[in-house]
Structure formats: C-alpha cells, structure tokens
Amino acid sequence: MTSRPERDDPFYPPRVLTQPTILPVPIVWSAHSPDSQTLLREELDLWIDWLTDRYRLDHRTVPDCWHDHPELLEELSALHLAWQGAFATSASPDAPLRWHEQFAAAINRLTDWVARTGCRPDGHRARR
C-alpha cells in the first residue's frame, strides 16, 4: 500500500496522523467485507508509514507487502490499536511507556514472521 501514486502527487493533500481522542475498537478483519477491509487498511497504512519512519524500521520488520500477509496485518493492527489506546488524550501517564514495551516484543514477532515470508524489497512472495 505504500506505492500509491497520489502520495507524491501535489494535487492530493498530505495525509496527517492525528492524536487519538477516544479509546479505539478492535478490528476483527474477517467480519468486514473486502471493500471495508480496504478502507480500514488505508487508515492503518497511514499509521504504519508514520511508525516505520519514526522508528526507522526497514523491510526486515515491515515489508511494503505487509498487507498481503495476514499475520503481519493482525500484528500491526493490534500494535496500532495499542498505540491508539496509549496515546489517546484519556490515557494514563505511563501508557506510552507500556506501549513501547509492547512494541519491543512486537518487533521481535514481526521480524520473525517477515523472515518466514521470504519477501524482499524487490519482490513479494505469495503464501503457499
């Protein structure tokens, strides 16, 4: 999802990540239609762009084809949900620190799953 042409097109306004104000609702991906899943992935994609830039994550942790791998979609979605809860305006003062602890564990799982996909920066490998 990171290769959409409008990202570099000045016609489109820049996408902006906003601070969460309310506690999020978990996403049960299989409960949504394909069209609904596409819209939800686009919102998640904005956050993943921010995450990979902010924490300097590369393709070994979050490949460009993350959305084609259910295990990565679920992990990144859960991590996003935890981030929204930790950084919501109603969050407790230590919630961001706890999120970073969860993030460290998630990085290990993501890296392991990405290694198993066989995907590389120059190509996606479909599930068998």
C-alpha positions as a LaTeX table, in Angstrom:
\begin{tabular}{lrrr}
\hline
Residue & $x$ (\AA) & $y$ (\AA) & $z$ (\AA) \\
\hline
Met1 & 0.00 & 0.00 & 0.00 \\
Thr2 & 2.97 & 2.30 & 0.23 \\
Ser3 & 3.25 & 2.68 & $-3.52$ \\
Arg4 & 0.07 & 4.66 & $-4.18$ \\
Pro5 & 0.90 & 7.36 & $-6.75$ \\
Glu6 & $-1.08$ & 10.11 & $-5.02$ \\
Arg7 & 1.45 & 10.20 & $-2.18$ \\
Asp8 & 3.86 & 12.09 & $-4.39$ \\
Asp9 & 1.21 & 13.99 & $-6.33$ \\
Pro10 & 0.84 & 17.63 & $-5.16$ \\
Phe11 & $-2.84$ & 17.52 & $-6.19$ \\
Tyr12 & $-3.65$ & 15.39 & $-3.14$ \\
Pro13 & $-3.37$ & 16.96 & 0.32 \\
Pro14 & $-0.79$ & 15.36 & 2.59 \\
Arg15 & $-2.10$ & 12.64 & 4.87 \\
Val16 & $-1.82$ & 13.62 & 8.51 \\
Leu17 & $-1.63$ & 11.42 & 11.57 \\
Thr18 & $-3.79$ & 12.82 & 14.36 \\
Gln19 & $-3.76$ & 12.22 & 18.09 \\
Pro20 & $-6.41$ & 9.73 & 19.21 \\
Thr21 & $-9.08$ & 11.28 & 21.39 \\
Ile22 & $-11.18$ & 8.24 & 22.25 \\
Leu23 & $-10.36$ & 4.63 & 23.01 \\
Pro24 & $-10.29$ & 2.53 & 19.85 \\
Val25 & $-12.35$ & $-0.50$ & 18.94 \\
Pro26 & $-10.50$ & $-3.69$ & 17.90 \\
Ile27 & $-10.84$ & $-4.75$ & 14.27 \\
Val28 & $-11.99$ & $-8.27$ & 13.51 \\
Trp29 & $-10.77$ & $-8.35$ & 9.93 \\
Ser30 & $-12.81$ & $-11.38$ & 8.89 \\
Ala31 & $-16.01$ & $-9.64$ & 10.00 \\
His32 & $-15.60$ & $-6.94$ & 7.34 \\
Ser33 & $-16.35$ & $-7.01$ & 3.63 \\
Pro34 & $-13.43$ & $-6.75$ & 1.21 \\
Asp35 & $-14.33$ & $-3.10$ & 0.48 \\
Ser36 & $-14.49$ & $-2.29$ & 4.18 \\
Gln37 & $-11.17$ & $-4.07$ & 4.76 \\
Thr38 & $-9.58$ & $-1.93$ & 2.05 \\
Leu39 & $-10.71$ & 1.26 & 3.79 \\
Leu40 & $-9.50$ & 0.01 & 7.16 \\
Arg41 & $-6.12$ & $-0.95$ & 5.67 \\
Glu42 & $-5.75$ & 2.54 & 4.19 \\
Glu43 & $-6.16$ & 4.06 & 7.65 \\
Leu44 & $-3.71$ & 1.54 & 9.10 \\
Asp45 & $-1.31$ & 2.25 & 6.23 \\
Leu46 & $-1.03$ & 5.91 & 7.26 \\
Trp47 & $-0.05$ & 4.88 & 10.77 \\
Ile48 & 2.42 & 2.25 & 9.50 \\
Asp49 & 4.08 & 4.88 & 7.30 \\
Trp50 & 4.48 & 7.04 & 10.40 \\
Leu51 & 5.69 & 4.09 & 12.51 \\
Thr52 & 8.32 & 2.92 & 10.03 \\
Asp53 & 9.60 & 6.46 & 9.56 \\
Arg54 & 9.56 & 7.41 & 13.24 \\
Tyr55 & 11.29 & 4.24 & 14.44 \\
Arg56 & 13.41 & 3.73 & 11.32 \\
Leu57 & 12.03 & 0.28 & 10.63 \\
Asp58 & 13.10 & $-1.35$ & 7.40 \\
His59 & 11.76 & $-4.13$ & 5.17 \\
Arg60 & 13.03 & $-6.80$ & 7.59 \\
Thr61 & 10.46 & $-5.63$ & 10.14 \\
Val62 & 7.66 & $-4.16$ & 7.99 \\
Pro63 & 7.89 & $-5.01$ & 4.28 \\
Asp64 & 5.99 & $-2.97$ & 1.70 \\
Cys65 & 3.75 & $-6.01$ & 1.15 \\
Trp66 & 2.70 & $-6.27$ & 4.82 \\
His67 & $-0.97$ & $-6.02$ & 3.81 \\
Asp68 & $-0.64$ & $-9.24$ & 1.78 \\
His69 & 0.34 & $-11.26$ & 4.85 \\
Pro70 & $-2.49$ & $-11.96$ & 7.34 \\
Glu71 & $-0.11$ & $-12.49$ & 10.26 \\
Leu72 & 1.53 & $-9.08$ & 9.66 \\
Leu73 & $-1.84$ & $-7.40$ & 9.18 \\
Glu74 & $-3.08$ & $-8.80$ & 12.50 \\
Glu75 & 0.10 & $-7.91$ & 14.42 \\
Leu76 & 0.33 & $-4.40$ & 13.01 \\
Ser77 & $-3.37$ & $-3.84$ & 13.54 \\
Ala78 & $-3.07$ & $-4.90$ & 17.19 \\
Leu79 & 0.00 & $-2.71$ & 17.65 \\
His80 & $-1.89$ & 0.24 & 16.16 \\
Leu81 & $-4.82$ & $-0.41$ & 18.48 \\
Ala82 & $-2.49$ & $-0.44$ & 21.49 \\
Trp83 & $-0.84$ & 2.78 & 20.27 \\
Gln84 & $-4.21$ & 4.49 & 19.93 \\
Gly85 & $-5.10$ & 3.49 & 23.47 \\
Ala86 & $-1.71$ & 4.51 & 24.85 \\
Phe87 & $-1.68$ & 7.92 & 23.18 \\
Ala88 & $-5.37$ & 8.81 & 23.47 \\
Thr89 & $-6.00$ & 12.02 & 25.35 \\
Ser90 & $-7.64$ & 9.95 & 28.10 \\
Ala91 & $-4.67$ & 7.57 & 28.51 \\
Ser92 & $-2.82$ & 7.18 & 31.78 \\
Pro93 & 0.56 & 8.94 & 32.06 \\
Asp94 & 2.54 & 5.70 & 31.87 \\
Ala95 & 0.58 & 4.23 & 28.92 \\
Pro96 & 3.11 & 5.38 & 26.28 \\
Leu97 & 5.92 & 3.66 & 28.19 \\
Arg98 & 3.91 & 0.42 & 28.38 \\
Trp99 & 3.22 & 0.73 & 24.64 \\
His100 & 6.95 & 0.90 & 23.97 \\
Glu101 & 7.42 & $-2.29$ & 25.96 \\
Gln102 & 4.74 & $-3.97$ & 23.84 \\
Phe103 & 6.33 & $-2.50$ & 20.72 \\
Ala104 & 9.69 & $-4.10$ & 21.55 \\
Ala105 & 8.04 & $-7.52$ & 21.80 \\
Ala106 & 6.04 & $-6.92$ & 18.62 \\
Ile107 & 9.22 & $-6.05$ & 16.69 \\
Asn108 & 10.62 & $-9.47$ & 17.51 \\
Arg109 & 7.46 & $-11.21$ & 16.29 \\
Leu110 & 7.27 & $-9.07$ & 13.15 \\
Thr111 & 10.90 & $-9.72$ & 12.28 \\
Asp112 & 10.39 & $-13.45$ & 12.72 \\
Trp113 & 7.25 & $-13.51$ & 10.57 \\
Val114 & 8.83 & $-11.37$ & 7.86 \\
Ala115 & 11.82 & $-13.73$ & 7.71 \\
Arg116 & 9.42 & $-16.63$ & 7.14 \\
Thr117 & 7.61 & $-14.83$ & 4.29 \\
Gly118 & 10.73 & $-14.75$ & 2.12 \\
Cys119 & 9.74 & $-11.30$ & 0.86 \\
Arg120 & 12.48 & $-8.91$ & $-0.15$ \\
Pro121 & 12.48 & $-5.18$ & $-1.02$ \\
Asp122 & 12.47 & $-6.09$ & $-4.71$ \\
Gly123 & 9.72 & $-8.67$ & $-4.55$ \\
His124 & 6.77 & $-10.15$ & $-2.73$ \\
Arg125 & 6.40 & $-13.87$ & $-2.21$ \\
Ala126 & 2.83 & $-15.09$ & $-2.12$ \\
Arg127 & 1.71 & $-17.52$ & 0.58 \\
Arg128 & 1.81 & $-21.14$ & $-0.41$ \\
\hline
\end{tabular}
